[in-house]
Amino acid sequence: MLIKYYVLLLLTCLFWAINFVVSKSLVEHASPITLTTLRYMIAVVCLVPLVWWKEKKILPPRSALLPLFLMGLTGVVLFNLLQFLALKQSTATNIGLISSLNMISIAVCSFIFLKEKINLLQFVSMIFSLFGVLLVLSKGQIHYLLSMNFNAGDLWMIAAVCVWGLFTICTKWAMTKTSVLISTLSSAIFGLIVLLPMSIPNFTVSNINTSFLGAILYTGVISTVVCMILWNICVQKLGSTTSGVFLNFNPIFTAILACLFLGEQMTWIQGIGSAIVVTSCYLFSYFATKELKIFLFRKLRYH
């Protein structure tokens, strides 16, 4: 019964989309570095008993320390700081859309650092996807493209997507040395070690209310801990390629939620650009699977 894992993937993407909307409200209460610190303090508190229950240990092997530290630096510190900076200056809809490029960022970083191949059809899909993003960010106005006068928040999120690709490479490295749960906990701890000296001197939160407490708990518990567990279960059962395709639902869910709860609107040009990005990301993943099937077919044929 694989259908339940497809449902879990959809729920995971929905939870991540909600996170973009929730985080949009958080940037009014504290700085990006304070919010990132709070998010991972909550995540660590939740993960410690979970890891101990499942693994019967907390500490990772010494050989895994370097990749785990790099995971914390890229995925916990840099990615989240850039994402909160982006949400402070751009719309949740745009941020959700740009996040769909994570799949392509992972492929490019894998090509550079792991020598994994990108076929011609995937390369064409990447070009179309980038065109779609430019269409959304420029709102279809050519003078935006010529002047490079983009929203600063959109550029911060593009930088975050690039960092996510590096984070994935570090994660693959760490997974060869320790488990998923220990990697997640350890990278969060390393991230906090980097964050705390920077955040403590200016650690302030304004207007603490029920809405803020609910939002920060959501980012720490649901979007960090629960989504990680659901995602890893689905990747294990369905594979990373199939699971990766579902990331294309992130911008769709985000746009709907932002429209309902934040009053954000998209122009028809941005709608076309969004459709191009989502379709291109899907084709990118599809062509990767197709290439693998052709390769296996040829192998079987000649043997």
Phi and psi in degrees as GROMACS dihedral restraints (atoms count N, CA, C in turn):
[ dihedral_restraints ]
;  ai    aj    ak    al  type     phi  dphi    fc
    3     4     5     6     1   -76.5    20    10
    4     5     6     7     1   -15.6    20    10
    6     7     8     9     1   -57.6    20    10
    7     8     9    10     1   -34.3    20    10
    9    10    11    12     1   -67.0    20    10
   10    11    12    13     1   -29.6    20    10
   12    13    14    15     1   -74.8    20    10
   13    14    15    16     1   -32.2    20    10
   15    16    17    18     1   -65.0    20    10
   16    17    18    19     1   -39.2    20    10
   18    19    20    21     1   -64.6    20    10
   19    20    21    22     1   -41.7    20    10
   21    22    23    24     1   -62.1    20    10
   22    23    24    25     1   -38.8    20    10
   24    25    26    27     1   -63.9    20    10
   25    26    27    28     1   -43.2    20    10
   27    28    29    30     1   -62.1    20    10
   28    29    30    31     1   -40.7    20    10
   30    31    32    33     1   -63.8    20    10
   31    32    33    34     1   -40.9    20    10
   33    34    35    36     1   -61.5    20    10
   34    35    36    37     1   -45.6    20    10
   36    37    38    39     1   -64.4    20    10
   37    38    39    40     1   -37.2    20    10
   39    40    41    42     1   -64.5    20    10
   40    41    42    43     1   -43.4    20    10
   42    43    44    45     1   -62.2    20    10
   43    44    45    46     1   -40.7    20    10
   45    46    47    48     1   -67.2    20    10
   46    47    48    49     1   -36.6    20    10
   48    49    50    51     1   -65.1    20    10
   49    50    51    52     1   -41.6    20    10
   51    52    53    54     1   -60.0    20    10
   52    53    54    55     1   -34.7    20    10
   54    55    56    57     1   -61.0    20    10
   55    56    57    58     1   -39.1    20    10
   57    58    59    60     1   -62.4    20    10
   58    59    60    61     1   -40.9    20    10
   60    61    62    63     1   -69.7    20    10
   61    62    63    64     1   -44.0    20    10
   63    64    65    66     1   -64.1    20    10
   64    65    66    67     1   -44.4    20    10
   66    67    68    69     1   -65.3    20    10
   67    68    69    70     1   -27.9    20    10
   69    70    71    72     1   -59.2    20    10
   70    71    72    73     1   -36.3    20    10
   72    73    74    75     1   -77.7    20    10
   73    74    75    76     1   -26.8    20    10
   75    76    77    78     1   -68.9    20    10
   76    77    78    79     1   -31.7    20    10
   78    79    80    81     1   -66.2    20    10
   79    80    81    82     1   -10.9    20    10
   81    82    83    84     1   -82.4    20    10
   82    83    84    85     1   -12.6    20    10
   84    85    86    87     1  -103.2    20    10
   85    86    87    88     1   -26.8    20    10
   87    88    89    90     1  -157.6    20    10
   88    89    90    91     1   169.1    20    10
   90    91    92    93     1   -74.3    20    10
   91    92    93    94     1   159.6    20    10
   93    94    95    96     1   -54.9    20    10
   94    95    96    97     1   -39.8    20    10
   96    97    98    99     1   -69.8    20    10
   97    98    99   100     1   -35.8    20    10
   99   100   101   102     1   -68.0    20    10
  100   101   102   103     1   -43.5    20    10
  102   103   104   105     1   -64.2    20    10
  103   104   105   106     1   -41.8    20    10
  105   106   107   108     1   -63.2    20    10
  106   107   108   109     1   -41.6    20    10
  108   109   110   111     1   -62.8    20    10
  109   110   111   112     1   -47.0    20    10
  111   112   113   114     1   -61.5    20    10
  112   113   114   115     1   -43.7    20    10
  114   115   116   117     1   -57.2    20    10
  115   116   117   118     1   -45.8    20    10
  117   118   119   120     1   -84.8    20    10
  118   119   120   121     1   -19.7    20    10
  120   121   122   123     1   -65.1    20    10
  121   122   123   124     1   -43.4    20    10
  123   124   125   126     1   -63.5    20    10
  124   125   126   127     1   -43.9    20    10
  126   127   128   129     1   -61.8    20    10
  127   128   129   130     1   -42.5    20    10
  129   130   131   132     1   -64.5    20    10
  130   131   132   133     1   -42.3    20    10
  132   133   134   135     1   -59.6    20    10
  133   134   135   136     1   -37.5    20    10
  135   136   137   138     1   -76.7    20    10
  136   137   138   139     1   -35.9    20    10
  138   139   140   141     1   -76.9    20    10
  139   140   141   142     1   -32.8    20    10
  141   142   143   144     1   -56.3    20    10
  142   143   144   145     1   -53.7    20    10
  144   145   146   147     1   -65.3    20    10
  145   146   147   148     1   -33.7    20    10
  147   148   149   150     1   -65.5    20    10
  148   149   150   151     1   -45.5    20    10
  150   151   152   153     1   -65.5    20    10
  151   152   153   154     1   -41.3    20    10
  153   154   155   156     1   -64.3    20    10
  154   155   156   157     1   -38.8    20    10
  156   157   158   159     1   -66.5    20    10
  157   158   159   160     1   -41.9    20    10
  159   160   161   162     1   -85.0    20    10
  160   161   162   163     1   -37.3    20    10
  162   163   164   165     1  -104.2    20    10
  163   164   165   166     1   -18.7    20    10
  165   166   167   168     1    62.4    20    10
  166   167   168   169     1    21.0    20    10
  168   169   170   171     1  -160.5    20    10
  169   170   171   172     1   162.2    20    10
  171   172   173   174     1  -116.9    20    10
  172   173   174   175     1   -42.5    20    10
  174   175   176   177     1   -75.4    20    10
  175   176   177   178     1   137.5    20    10
  177   178   179   180     1   -82.5    20    10
  178   179   180   181     1   164.1    20    10
  180   181   182   183     1   -66.3    20    10
  181   182   183   184     1   153.2    20    10
  183   184   185   186     1   -59.9    20    10
  184   185   186   187     1   -34.8    20    10
  186   187   188   189     1   -65.6    20    10
  187   188   189   190     1   -17.8    20    10
  189   190   191   192     1   -94.1    20    10
  190   191   192   193     1    -3.2    20    10
  192   193   194   195     1   -62.8    20    10
  193   194   195   196     1   -43.6    20    10
  195   196   197   198     1   -64.3    20    10
  196   197   198   199     1   -52.5    20    10
  198   199   200   201     1   -62.4    20    10
  199   200   201   202     1   -32.7    20    10
  201   202   203   204     1   -67.8    20    10
  202   203   204   205     1   -39.5    20    10
  204   205   206   207     1   -63.7    20    10
  205   206   207   208     1   -41.6    20    10
  207   208   209   210     1   -67.0    20    10
  208   209   210   211     1   -34.8    20    10
  210   211   212   213     1   -59.9    20    10
  211   212   213   214     1   -45.8    20    10
  213   214   215   216     1   -63.7    20    10
  214   215   216   217     1   -41.1    20    10
  216   217   218   219     1   -66.1    20    10
  217   218   219   220     1   -43.7    20    10
  219   220   221   222     1   -84.0    20    10
  220   221   222   223     1   -54.0    20    10
  222   223   224   225     1   -78.5    20    10
  223   224   225   226     1   -33.0    20    10
  225   226   227   228     1   -92.0    20    10
  226   227   228   229     1   -51.5    20    10
  228   229   230   231     1   -80.2    20    10
  229   230   231   232     1   -67.2    20    10
  231   232   233   234     1   -65.7    20    10
  232   233   234   235     1   -48.6    20    10
  234   235   236   237     1   -60.2    20    10
  235   236   237   238     1   -47.3    20    10
  237   238   239   240     1   -70.4    20    10
  238   239   240   241     1   -38.1    20    10
  240   241   242   243     1   -61.5    20    10
  241   242   243   244     1   -45.2    20    10
  243   244   245   246     1   -65.2    20    10
  244   245   246   247     1   -38.0    20    10
  246   247   248   249     1   -66.8    20    10
  247   248   249   250     1   -43.0    20    10
  249   250   251   252     1   -67.4    20    10
  250   251   252   253     1   -37.0    20    10
  252   253   254   255     1   -62.4    20    10
  253   254   255   256     1   -39.8    20    10
  255   256   257   258     1   -63.9    20    10
  256   257   258   259     1   -45.4    20    10
  258   259   260   261     1   -66.2    20    10
  259   260   261   262     1   -25.5    20    10
  261   262   263   264     1   -71.2    20    10
  262   263   264   265     1   -25.8    20    10
  264   265   266   267     1  -120.3    20    10
  265   266   267   268     1    -4.0    20    10
  267   268   269   270     1  -132.7    20    10
  268   269   270   271     1  -179.4    20    10
  270   271   272   273     1   -89.0    20    10
  271   272   273   274     1   153.8    20    10
  273   274   275   276     1   -61.8    20    10
  274   275   276   277     1   -33.2    20    10
  276   277   278   279     1   -62.0    20    10
  277   278   279   280     1   -49.0    20    10
  279   280   281   282     1   -62.5    20    10
  280   281   282   283     1   -41.6    20    10
  282   283   284   285     1   -63.7    20    10
  283   284   285   286     1   -42.3    20    10
  285   286   287   288     1   -62.6    20    10
  286   287   288   289     1   -40.2    20    10
  288   289   290   291     1   -65.4    20    10
  289   290   291   292     1   -48.6    20    10
  291   292   293   294     1   -63.1    20    10
  292   293   294   295     1   -31.4    20    10
  294   295   296   297     1   -63.3    20    10
  295   296   297   298     1   -21.7    20    10
  297   298   299   300     1   -67.7    20    10
  298   299   300   301     1   -13.6    20    10
  300   301   302   303     1   -79.2    20    10
  301   302   303   304     1    -2.7    20    10
  303   304   305   306     1   -54.7    20    10
  304   305   306   307     1   -39.1    20    10
  306   307   308   309     1   -60.6    20    10
  307   308   309   310     1   -41.6    20    10
  309   310   311   312     1   -72.3    20    10
  310   311   312   313     1   -37.6    20    10
  312   313   314   315     1   -60.2    20    10
  313   314   315   316     1   -41.5    20    10
  315   316   317   318     1   -61.7    20    10
  316   317   318   319     1   -43.8    20    10
  318   319   320   321     1   -64.2    20    10
  319   320   321   322     1   -42.6    20    10
  321   322   323   324     1   -65.4    20    10
  322   323   324   325     1   -44.9    20    10
  324   325   326   327     1   -65.3    20    10
  325   326   327   328     1   -36.2    20    10
  327   328   329   330     1   -66.2    20    10
  328   329   330   331     1   -36.8    20    10
  330   331   332   333     1   -65.3    20    10
  331   332   333   334     1   -42.1    20    10
  333   334   335   336     1   -74.2    20    10
  334   335   336   337     1   -46.3    20    10
  336   337   338   339     1   -97.8    20    10
  337   338   339   340     1   -28.7    20    10
  339   340   341   342     1  -110.3    20    10
  340   341   342   343     1    -0.2    20    10
  342   343   344   345     1    61.2    20    10
  343   344   345   346     1    26.9    20    10
  345   346   347   348     1   -77.4    20    10
  346   347   348   349     1   137.1    20    10
  348   349   350   351     1   -78.8    20    10
  349   350   351   352     1   148.5    20    10
  351   352   353   354     1  -118.1    20    10
  352   353   354   355     1   117.9    20    10
  354   355   356   357     1   -78.7    20    10
  355   356   357   358     1   170.5    20    10
  357   358   359   360     1   -60.4    20    10
  358   359   360   361     1   -42.1    20    10
  360   361   362   363     1   -64.7    20    10
  361   362   363   364     1   -37.2    20    10
  363   364   365   366     1   -65.8    20    10
  364   365   366   367     1   -39.9    20    10
  366   367   368   369     1   -62.3    20    10
  367   368   369   370     1   -43.0    20    10
  369   370   371   372     1   -62.4    20    10
  370   371   372   373     1   -40.3    20    10
  372   373   374   375     1   -61.4    20    10
  373   374   375   376     1   -38.6    20    10
  375   376   377   378     1   -62.9    20    10
  376   377   378   379     1   -42.8    20    10
  378   379   380   381     1   -62.3    20    10
  379   380   381   382     1   -44.8    20    10
  381   382   383   384     1   -63.5    20    10
  382   383   384   385     1   -38.2    20    10
  384   385   386   387     1   -64.9    20    10
  385   386   387   388     1   -43.5    20    10
  387   388   389   390     1   -63.7    20    10
  388   389   390   391     1   -37.2    20    10
  390   391   392   393     1   -61.8    20    10
  391   392   393   394     1   -42.1    20    10
  393   394   395   396     1   -62.3    20    10
  394   395   396   397     1   -41.5    20    10
  396   397   398   399     1   -63.3    20    10
  397   398   399   400     1   -44.7    20    10
  399   400   401   402     1   -61.1    20    10
  400   401   402   403     1   -36.5    20    10
  402   403   404   405     1   -63.7    20    10
  403   404   405   406     1   -42.0    20    10
  405   406   407   408     1   -69.5    20    10
  406   407   408   409     1   -47.1    20    10
  408   409   410   411     1   -68.3    20    10
  409   410   411   412     1   -32.9    20    10
  411   412   413   414     1   -89.7    20    10
  412   413   414   415     1    -7.5    20    10
  414   415   416   417     1    57.7    20    10
  415   416   417   418     1    28.3    20    10
  417   418   419   420     1    77.1    20    10
  418   419   420   421     1    10.0    20    10
  420   421   422   423     1   -99.5    20    10
  421   422   423   424     1   115.2    20    10
  423   424   425   426     1   -60.0    20    10
  424   425   426   427     1   -35.5    20    10
  426   427   428   429     1   -66.3    20    10
  427   428   429   430     1   -23.7    20    10
  429   430   431   432     1   -64.5    20    10
  430   431   432   433     1   -43.3    20    10
  432   433   434   435     1   -65.5    20    10
  433   434   435   436     1   -42.2    20    10
  435   436   437   438     1   -70.2    20    10
  436   437   438   439     1   -36.0    20    10
  438   439   440   441     1   -89.5    20    10
  439   440   441   442     1    -9.7    20    10
  441   442   443   444     1    56.6    20    10
  442   443   444   445     1    34.1    20    10
  444   445   446   447     1   -91.9    20    10
  445   446   447   448     1    63.1    20    10
  447   448   449   450     1   -85.9    20    10
  448   449   450   451     1   162.0    20    10
  450   451   452   453     1   -63.9    20    10
  451   452   453   454     1   131.8    20    10
  453   454   455   456     1   -60.4    20    10
  454   455   456   457     1   -35.6    20    10
  456   457   458   459     1   -62.8    20    10
  457   458   459   460     1   -38.7    20    10
  459   460   461   462     1   -62.2    20    10
  460   461   462   463     1   -40.2    20    10
  462   463   464   465     1   -67.9    20    10
  463   464   465   466     1   -36.8    20    10
  465   466   467   468     1   -61.2    20    10
  466   467   468   469     1   -40.3    20    10
  468   469   470   471     1   -71.1    20    10
  469   470   471   472     1   -34.1    20    10
  471   472   473   474     1   -62.3    20    10
  472   473   474   475     1   -40.5    20    10
  474   475   476   477     1   -63.1    20    10
  475   476   477   478     1   -39.0    20    10
  477   478   479   480     1   -63.2    20    10
  478   479   480   481     1   -39.5    20    10
  480   481   482   483     1   -62.2    20    10
  481   482   483   484     1   -41.2    20    10
  483   484   485   486     1   -62.2    20    10
  484   485   486   487     1   -40.7    20    10
  486   487   488   489     1   -65.1    20    10
  487   488   489   490     1   -36.3    20    10
  489   490   491   492     1   -61.9    20    10
  490   491   492   493     1   -35.5    20    10
  492   493   494   495     1   -61.5    20    10
  493   494   495   496     1   -42.9    20    10
  495   496   497   498     1   -65.4    20    10
  496   497   498   499     1   -39.9    20    10
  498   499   500   501     1   -59.7    20    10
  499   500   501   502     1   -40.6    20    10
  501   502   503   504     1   -64.9    20    10
  502   503   504   505     1   -38.9    20    10
  504   505   506   507     1   -62.5    20    10
  505   506   507   508     1   -44.7    20    10
  507   508   509   510     1   -63.1    20    10
  508   509   510   511     1   -36.6    20    10
  510   511   512   513     1   -64.8    20    10
  511   512   513   514     1   -45.0    20    10
  513   514   515   516     1   -58.7    20    10
  514   515   516   517     1   -40.1    20    10
  516   517   518   519     1   -64.3    20    10
  517   518   519   520     1   -46.8    20    10
  519   520   521   522     1   -64.6    20    10
  520   521   522   523     1   -36.1    20    10
  522   523   524   525     1   -66.6    20    10
  523   524   525   526     1   -17.7    20    10
  525   526   527   528     1   -77.7    20    10
  526   527   528   529     1    -9.3    20    10
  528   529   530   531     1  -120.5    20    10
  529   530   531   532     1   -19.1    20    10
  531   532   533   534     1  -156.1    20    10
  532   533   534   535     1   178.9    20    10
  534   535   536   537     1   -82.1    20    10
  535   536   537   538     1   168.7    20    10
  537   538   539   540     1   -62.3    20    10
  538   539   540   541     1   -47.1    20    10
  540   541   542   543     1   -64.9    20    10
  541   542   543   544     1   -45.3    20    10
  543   544   545   546     1   -65.2    20    10
  544   545   546   547     1   -38.2    20    10
  546   547   548   549     1   -62.4    20    10
  547   548   549   550     1   -43.8    20    10
  549   550   551   552     1   -64.7    20    10
  550   551   552   553     1   -46.1    20    10
  552   553   554   555     1   -64.5    20    10
  553   554   555   556     1   -47.6    20    10
  555   556   557   558     1   -64.6    20    10
  556   557   558   559     1   -41.5    20    10
  558   559   560   561     1   -65.2    20    10
  559   560   561   562     1   -36.0    20    10
  561   562   563   564     1   -64.4    20    10
  562   563   564   565     1   -40.9    20    10
  564   565   566   567     1   -65.9    20    10
  565   566   567   568     1   -44.6    20    10
  567   568   569   570     1   -61.7    20    10
  568   569   570   571     1   -39.4    20    10
  570   571   572   573     1   -61.2    20    10
  571   572   573   574     1   -42.9    20    10
  573   574   575   576     1   -65.5    20    10
  574   575   576   577     1   -35.9    20    10
  576   577   578   579     1   -60.1    20    10
  577   578   579   580     1   -38.2    20    10
  579   580   581   582     1   -74.4    20    10
  580   581   582   583     1   -40.4    20    10
  582   583   584   585     1   -72.8    20    10
  583   584   585   586     1   -42.8    20    10
  585   586   587   588     1   -56.7    20    10
  586   587   588   589     1   -46.3    20    10
  588   589   590   591     1   -59.9    20    10
  589   590   591   592     1   -29.7    20    10
  591   592   593   594     1   -83.2    20    10
  592   593   594   595     1   -32.5    20    10
  594   595   596   597     1   -89.8    20    10
  595   596   597   598     1   -30.8    20    10
  597   598   599   600     1   -58.5    20    10
  598   599   600   601     1   -45.1    20    10
  600   601   602   603     1   -59.6    20    10
  601   602   603   604     1   -30.3    20    10
  603   604   605   606     1  -122.3    20    10
  604   605   606   607     1    33.6    20    10
  606   607   608   609     1   -79.3    20    10
  607   608   609   610     1    92.6    20    10
  609   610   611   612     1  -134.6    20    10
  610   611   612   613     1   141.8    20    10
  612   613   614   615     1  -128.2    20    10
  613   614   615   616     1   127.3    20    10
  615   616   617   618     1  -101.7    20    10
  616   617   618   619     1   147.9    20    10
  618   619   620   621     1    53.9    20    10
  619   620   621   622     1    58.4    20    10
  621   622   623   624     1   -72.8    20    10
  622   623   624   625     1   119.2    20    10
  624   625   626   627     1  -140.4    20    10
  625   626   627   628     1  -176.6    20    10
  627   628   629   630     1   -61.6    20    10
  628   629   630   631     1   -38.6    20    10
  630   631   632   633     1   -62.3    20    10
  631   632   633   634     1   -44.1    20    10
  633   634   635   636     1   -64.3    20    10
  634   635   636   637     1   -46.2    20    10
  636   637   638   639     1   -61.8    20    10
  637   638   639   640     1   -41.9    20    10
  639   640   641   642     1   -64.1    20    10
  640   641   642   643     1   -40.9    20    10
  642   643   644   645     1   -68.0    20    10
  643   644   645   646     1   -44.3    20    10
  645   646   647   648     1   -69.9    20    10
  646   647   648   649     1   -34.0    20    10
  648   649   650   651     1   -67.3    20    10
  649   650   651   652     1   -36.6    20    10
  651   652   653   654     1   -62.3    20    10
  652   653   654   655     1   -47.1    20    10
  654   655   656   657     1   -64.8    20    10
  655   656   657   658     1   -35.5    20    10
  657   658   659   660     1   -79.7    20    10
  658   659   660   661     1   -40.9    20    10
  660   661   662   663     1   -92.0    20    10
  661   662   663   664     1   -53.9    20    10
  663   664   665   666     1   -77.8    20    10
  664   665   666   667     1   -57.8    20    10
  666   667   668   669     1   -75.0    20    10
  667   668   669   670     1   -19.5    20    10
  669   670   671   672     1   -99.5    20    10
  670   671   672   673     1   -51.3    20    10
  672   673   674   675     1   -88.1    20    10
  673   674   675   676     1   -56.9    20    10
  675   676   677   678     1   -62.0    20    10
  676   677   678   679     1   -46.6    20    10
  678   679   680   681     1   -63.1    20    10
  679   680   681   682     1   -37.3    20    10
  681   682   683   684     1   -61.6    20    10
  682   683   684   685     1   -43.2    20    10
  684   685   686   687     1   -66.6    20    10
  685   686   687   688     1   -47.1    20    10
  687   688   689   690     1   -61.6    20    10
  688   689   690   691     1   -43.7    20    10
  690   691   692   693     1   -60.2    20    10
  691   692   693   694     1   -46.2    20    10
  693   694   695   696     1   -67.0    20    10
  694   695   696   697     1   -35.4    20    10
  696   697   698   699     1   -62.3    20    10
  697   698   699   700     1   -44.7    20    10
  699   700   701   702     1   -69.6    20    10
  700   701   702   703     1   -39.2    20    10
  702   703   704   705     1   -62.0    20    10
  703   704   705   706     1   -39.1    20    10
  705   706   707   708     1   -65.6    20    10
  706   707   708   709     1   -39.0    20    10
  708   709   710   711     1   -86.1    20    10
  709   710   711   712     1   -34.1    20    10
  711   712   713   714     1  -111.6    20    10
  712   713   714   715     1   -16.0    20    10
  714   715   716   717     1    95.6    20    10
  715   716   717   718     1   156.2    20    10
  717   718   719   720     1   -70.9    20    10
  718   719   720   721     1   -33.9    20    10
  720   721   722   723     1   -67.0    20    10
  721   722   723   724     1   -49.6    20    10
  723   724   725   726     1   -61.7    20    10
  724   725   726   727     1   -43.5    20    10
  726   727   728   729     1   -63.8    20    10
  727   728   729   730     1   -38.7    20    10
  729   730   731   732     1   -61.7    20    10
  730   731   732   733     1   -34.0    20    10
  732   733   734   735     1   -59.1    20    10
  733   734   735   736     1   -35.0    20    10
  735   736   737   738     1   -69.1    20    10
  736   737   738   739     1   -16.0    20    10
  738   739   740   741     1   -61.8    20    10
  739   740   741   742     1   -20.3    20    10
  741   742   743   744     1   -67.5    20    10
  742   743   744   745     1   -14.2    20    10
  744   745   746   747     1   -79.0    20    10
  745   746   747   748     1   -17.5    20    10
  747   748   749   750     1   -54.7    20    10
  748   749   750   751     1   -54.7    20    10
  750   751   752   753     1   -65.5    20    10
  751   752   753   754     1   -30.1    20    10
  753   754   755   756     1   -66.8    20    10
  754   755   756   757     1   -50.1    20    10
  756   757   758   759     1   -61.8    20    10
  757   758   759   760     1   -41.2    20    10
  759   760   761   762     1   -63.3    20    10
  760   761   762   763     1   -44.1    20    10
  762   763   764   765     1   -62.5    20    10
  763   764   765   766     1   -41.7    20    10
  765   766   767   768     1   -65.0    20    10
  766   767   768   769     1   -46.3    20    10
  768   769   770   771     1   -66.6    20    10
  769   770   771   772     1   -40.7    20    10
  771   772   773   774     1   -64.6    20    10
  772   773   774   775     1   -35.5    20    10
  774   775   776   777     1   -68.1    20    10
  775   776   777   778     1   -41.0    20    10
  777   778   779   780     1   -74.1    20    10
  778   779   780   781     1   -41.1    20    10
  780   781   782   783     1  -109.2    20    10
  781   782   783   784     1   -22.5    20    10
  783   784   785   786     1  -111.6    20    10
  784   785   786   787     1    -6.7    20    10
  786   787   788   789     1    71.6    20    10
  787   788   789   790     1    19.1    20    10
  789   790   791   792     1   -76.9    20    10
  790   791   792   793     1   144.7    20    10
  792   793   794   795     1  -125.2    20    10
  793   794   795   796     1   150.3    20    10
  795   796   797   798     1  -115.7    20    10
  796   797   798   799     1   141.0    20    10
  798   799   800   801     1   -77.3    20    10
  799   800   801   802     1   165.0    20    10
  801   802   803   804     1   -65.8    20    10
  802   803   804   805     1   -30.5    20    10
  804   805   806   807     1   -65.2    20    10
  805   806   807   808     1   -43.5    20    10
  807   808   809   810     1   -66.6    20    10
  808   809   810   811     1   -33.0    20    10
  810   811   812   813     1   -63.8    20    10
  811   812   813   814     1   -42.3    20    10
  813   814   815   816     1   -63.5    20    10
  814   815   816   817     1   -43.9    20    10
  816   817   818   819     1   -61.1    20    10
  817   818   819   820     1   -39.9    20    10
  819   820   821   822     1   -63.0    20    10
  820   821   822   823     1   -43.1    20    10
  822   823   824   825     1   -62.6    20    10
  823   824   825   826     1   -38.5    20    10
  825   826   827   828     1   -63.4    20    10
  826   827   828   829     1   -44.2    20    10
  828   829   830   831     1   -63.7    20    10
  829   830   831   832     1   -49.6    20    10
  831   832   833   834     1   -61.8    20    10
  832   833   834   835     1   -44.8    20    10
  834   835   836   837     1   -64.3    20    10
  835   836   837   838     1   -42.0    20    10
  837   838   839   840     1   -65.0    20    10
  838   839   840   841     1   -40.3    20    10
  840   841   842   843     1   -65.2    20    10
  841   842   843   844     1   -39.1    20    10
  843   844   845   846     1   -63.3    20    10
  844   845   846   847     1   -46.1    20    10
  846   847   848   849     1   -64.3    20    10
  847   848   849   850     1   -35.9    20    10
  849   850   851   852     1   -57.8    20    10
  850   851   852   853     1   -47.4    20    10
  852   853   854   855     1   -68.3    20    10
  853   854   855   856     1   -40.2    20    10
  855   856   857   858     1   -62.5    20    10
  856   857   858   859     1   -44.4    20    10
  858   859   860   861     1   -67.1    20    10
  859   860   861   862     1   -31.1    20    10
  861   862   863   864     1   -65.0    20    10
  862   863   864   865     1   -43.7    20    10
  864   865   866   867     1   -66.6    20    10
  865   866   867   868     1   -41.3    20    10
  867   868   869   870     1   -63.1    20    10
  868   869   870   871     1   -42.3    20    10
  870   871   872   873     1   -61.2    20    10
  871   872   873   874     1   -40.9    20    10
  873   874   875   876     1   -65.0    20    10
  874   875   876   877     1   -41.5    20    10
  876   877   878   879     1   -64.4    20    10
  877   878   879   880     1   -40.9    20    10
  879   880   881   882     1   -62.8    20    10
  880   881   882   883     1   -42.3    20    10
  882   883   884   885     1   -62.0    20    10
  883   884   885   886     1   -45.0    20    10
  885   886   887   888     1   -66.6    20    10
  886   887   888   889     1   -38.4    20    10
  888   889   890   891     1   -61.5    20    10
  889   890   891   892     1   -43.8    20    10
  891   892   893   894     1   -65.3    20    10
  892   893   894   895     1   -39.2    20    10
  894   895   896   897     1   -61.0    20    10
  895   896   897   898     1   -46.8    20    10
  897   898   899   900     1   -66.2    20    10
  898   899   900   901     1   -37.8    20    10
  900   901   902   903     1   -63.3    20    10
  901   902   903   904     1   -40.8    20    10
  903   904   905   906     1   -89.9    20    10
  904   905   906   907     1     1.2    20    10
